Amino acid sequence: MKLSIWTSYYWNLSAEDALLELKAHGFNYCELSCEHAEELIKRGEPKSVGEAFGSFARENKIAVLQGHLSFVGIKISDPENRAIIKKQLDLFNAIGIKSAVLHLDPVADENGVKAPVDVARKANVEALSDILEYIKGTDIVVCLENLITSPAANTVEGLMYYIEHFNSKNLGICLDTGHLNINGKDHARFIKTAKNHIKALHLADNEGQRDQHMMPYGRGNVDFETVIRETKAINYQGLYNLEIPGEVSAPQEVRGYKLDYIQKIMAYLDKVTDK
């Protein structure tokens, strides 16, 4: 199991210092958060900045194999917003990131009213066509994340629509366990349906009502044993990546203790799902 955590677990540190803290607590893999991606983009030309950051990661023996593209205020159906995504994809490619997590556009009007599914699909197909053409020839896989309320992306069937439409090696799925726990809860069915199209994971727990982003085995009710067992069954090769901002309000030293505990939790899950 390639245990990973997103870098904004250390939201208060630079991207480089976040890597060093994660490494100090036994994490050899991580997802570059959208916040840290945005920080890196501000430094200069994406290719040179990405190459420098990738070299830093390799020198410190931590593999940044997954990244989250920006989503706050970003609608991929907007060409100007897609230009932001493309710069981040250039950054990811230079770093060596293989899986780029993307939020589809919910397509809503100024009052927040969601468009019908067919309208949302059309807008997202046009946007994805542009994005996939942009990364053609690279080994980046854009991983569509299951969202909570978006009619374009709140079910496994909704995500599989795009997978089947494009049939592209550069397009996959990111399963967010917390989102699915609020919207449907059947993790086994999701994994069995998406199968080897799952190229990224966001592991997080909640109580089923709101996106609390907690670590496993707390107050939440995500069935992580099923998640791990079923991903092993499909021979998932990506990162077992935790995205748990519900745990980051603690002092930095305490967050380190939590990481030590998380290592034990995930080792337990790895063990019990091998039976």
C-alpha positions in Angstrom: 0.0 0.0 0.0 1.4 3.4 -1.0 0.3 5.5 1.9 0.0 9.2 1.1 -1.4 12.4 2.4 -2.1 15.7 0.7 0.4 18.4 1.4 -2.0 20.9 2.9 -2.1 18.8 6.0 0.6 21.3 6.7 -1.2 24.3 5.2 0.9 26.7 7.2 4.2 25.6 5.6 5.7 26.0 2.2 5.3 23.1 -0.2 8.9 22.1 0.4 8.6 22.3 4.2 5.4 20.3 4.1 7.2 17.5 2.3 9.9 17.5 4.9 7.4 17.2 7.8 5.5 14.4 6.0 8.7 12.6 5.4 9.7 13.0 9.1 6.5 11.1 10.0 7.0 8.2 7.6 5.2 9.4 4.5 7.1 8.5 1.3 4.3 9.5 -1.0 2.0 12.6 -1.2 -0.5 14.5 -3.2 0.4 18.1 -4.0 -2.6 20.1 -2.8 -4.2 22.7 -5.0 -3.1 25.4 -2.4 0.5 24.4 -2.7 0.2 24.1 -6.5 -1.1 27.6 -6.6 1.8 28.7 -4.4 4.3 27.1 -6.8 2.7 28.7 -9.8 3.1 32.1 -8.3 6.9 31.6 -8.3 7.4 31.7 -12.0 7.3 29.6 -15.2 5.6 26.3 -14.4 8.1 24.0 -16.1 11.2 25.3 -14.4 9.5 25.7 -11.0 8.1 22.2 -11.3 11.4 20.7 -12.2 13.0 22.3 -9.2 10.3 21.1 -6.9 10.4 17.6 -8.3 14.2 17.5 -7.8 13.7 18.6 -4.2 11.2 15.9 -3.6 13.4 13.2 -5.1 16.4 14.4 -3.2 14.4 14.0 0.0 13.0 10.6 -1.1 9.3 11.5 -1.3 7.3 10.7 -4.4 4.7 13.4 -5.4 2.7 11.2 -7.7 -0.7 12.8 -7.3 -1.9 16.4 -7.5 -5.1 18.3 -7.0 -6.0 20.9 -9.6 -7.6 24.1 -8.4 -11.4 24.1 -8.0 -12.4 27.0 -5.7 -13.9 29.6 -8.1 -12.8 27.4 -11.1 -15.2 26.3 -13.7 -13.6 24.3 -16.4 -16.2 25.3 -18.9 -14.7 28.8 -18.8 -11.7 29.0 -21.2 -9.9 31.5 -18.9 -10.3 29.1 -16.0 -9.0 26.2 -18.2 -5.9 28.3 -18.9 -5.2 28.2 -15.1 -5.7 24.4 -15.1 -3.3 24.0 -18.1 -0.6 26.0 -16.3 -1.0 23.6 -13.3 -0.8 20.6 -15.6 2.4 21.9 -17.0 3.7 22.2 -13.4 2.5 18.7 -12.6 4.2 17.3 -15.7 7.4 18.9 -14.8 7.2 17.6 -11.2 6.5 14.0 -12.3 2.9 13.9 -11.1 1.0 11.1 -12.8 -2.6 11.6 -11.4 -4.2 15.0 -11.6 -7.5 15.2 -9.7 -10.1 17.4 -11.4 -13.6 18.7 -10.4 -16.1 18.8 -13.2 -18.2 21.9 -13.7 -21.5 21.7 -11.9 -22.8 24.2 -14.5 -25.1 26.5 -12.4 -26.6 29.9 -13.0 -25.9 33.1 -11.0 -28.4 31.9 -8.4 -26.7 28.5 -8.0 -29.4 26.6 -9.8 -27.8 23.5 -11.4 -28.3 22.9 -15.1 -30.0 19.7 -16.3 -27.6 16.7 -16.6 -27.5 16.8 -20.4 -26.5 20.5 -20.4 -23.8 19.9 -17.8 -22.5 16.9 -19.7 -22.2 18.9 -22.9 -20.3 21.7 -21.2 -17.9 19.3 -19.5 -17.3 17.2 -22.6 -16.3 20.4 -24.5 -14.0 21.4 -21.6 -12.5 17.9 -21.3 -11.9 17.7 -25.0 -9.7 20.8 -24.7 -7.9 19.6 -21.6 -7.2 16.1 -23.0 -5.9 17.5 -26.2 -3.5 19.7 -24.2 -2.0 16.8 -22.3 -1.9 14.5 -25.3 1.5 12.7 -25.4 2.1 13.0 -21.7 1.5 10.2 -19.1 -0.7 12.4 -16.9 -4.1 11.0 -16.1 -6.8 13.5 -15.3 -8.9 11.9 -12.6 -12.5 13.0 -12.3 -13.6 13.2 -8.7 -17.0 12.2 -7.6 -18.6 15.3 -6.1 -21.6 15.6 -3.7 -24.3 17.5 -5.5 -23.1 18.1 -9.1 -25.5 16.4 -11.5 -22.5 15.9 -13.8 -20.4 14.0 -11.3 -22.2 12.7 -8.3 -22.5 9.0 -9.3 -20.2 6.4 -10.6 -22.4 6.2 -13.7 -22.0 9.9 -14.2 -18.2 9.7 -14.2 -18.2 6.6 -16.4 -20.1 8.5 -19.0 -17.0 10.6 -19.6 -14.7 7.6 -19.4 -16.7 5.8 -22.1 -17.2 8.9 -24.2 -13.5 9.7 -24.5 -11.9 6.2 -24.1 -8.6 8.0 -23.4 -5.6 6.7 -21.5 -5.3 10.2 -20.1 -8.7 10.1 -18.3 -9.5 8.3 -15.1 -11.5 8.5 -11.8 -10.7 9.7 -8.3 -12.9 8.1 -5.7 -13.6 10.4 -2.7 -14.8 8.2 0.1 -16.2 11.1 2.1 -18.2 12.4 -0.8 -19.6 9.0 -1.6 -20.6 8.4 2.0 -22.9 11.4 1.8 -24.2 10.6 -1.6 -24.9 6.9 -2.0 -22.6 5.2 0.5 -22.1 2.0 -1.6 -18.3 2.0 -2.0 -18.1 -1.6 -3.1 -20.5 -0.9 -6.0 -18.6 2.2 -7.0 -15.2 0.4 -7.1 -16.6 -2.7 -8.9 -18.2 -0.4 -11.5 -15.3 1.9 -12.1 -12.7 -0.9 -11.8 -9.3 -0.1 -13.3 -10.4 3.4 -14.2 -9.8 4.4 -10.6 -6.4 6.1 -10.7 -6.6 8.2 -7.5 -8.1 8.1 -4.1 -9.2 10.7 -1.5 -9.7 8.8 1.7 -11.7 10.7 4.3 -14.4 9.9 6.8 -17.6 11.6 7.9 -20.9 10.9 9.7 -22.8 10.8 6.4 -24.4 14.3 6.5 -21.6 16.8 5.7 -18.0 16.7 4.3 -16.1 16.5 7.6 -12.8 15.2 6.1 -11.8 13.1 9.2 -9.3 10.3 9.5 -10.6 6.7 9.6 -12.0 5.1 12.7 -13.2 8.2 14.4 -16.8 9.4 14.6 -17.4 8.7 10.9 -19.0 5.7 9.3 -17.2 5.1 6.0 -16.5 1.3 5.7 -12.8 1.6 5.0 -12.2 -2.1 5.2 -14.5 -2.5 2.2 -12.8 0.4 0.4 -9.3 -1.1 0.9 -10.4 -4.7 0.2 -12.2 -3.8 -3.0 -9.4 -1.6 -4.3 -7.0 -4.4 -3.7 -9.4 -6.7 -5.6 -9.1 -4.5 -8.7 -5.3 -4.3 -8.3 -5.4 -0.6 -7.7 -1.8 0.7 -8.1 -2.2 4.3 -7.1 -1.8 6.2 -3.8 -3.9 5.5 -0.8 -4.1 9.2 -0.2 -5.7 10.8 2.8 -7.4 14.2 2.4 -8.4 15.1 5.9 -8.6 18.9 6.6 -10.9 18.1 9.4 -7.8 17.1 11.3 -5.6 20.2 10.7 -6.9 22.7 13.3 -4.5 21.2 15.9 -1.1 22.7 16.6 1.6 21.5 14.2 3.3 19.3 16.8 -0.1 17.6 17.5 -0.7 17.1 13.8 2.6 15.2 13.8 1.3 12.9 16.5 -1.8 12.3 14.5 0.3 11.2 11.5 2.1 8.7 13.6 -1.3 7.3 14.6 -2.6 7.3 11.0 0.4 5.2 10.1 -0.8 2.6 12.6 -4.4 2.8 11.4 -3.5 2.3 7.8 -1.1 -0.6 8.6 -4.0 -2.2 10.5 -6.3 -1.7 7.5 -3.7 -3.2 5.2 -3.4 -6.2 7.4 -7.1 -7.0 7.9 -7.9 -6.6 4.2 -5.3 -9.1 3.2 -7.4 -11.9 4.7 
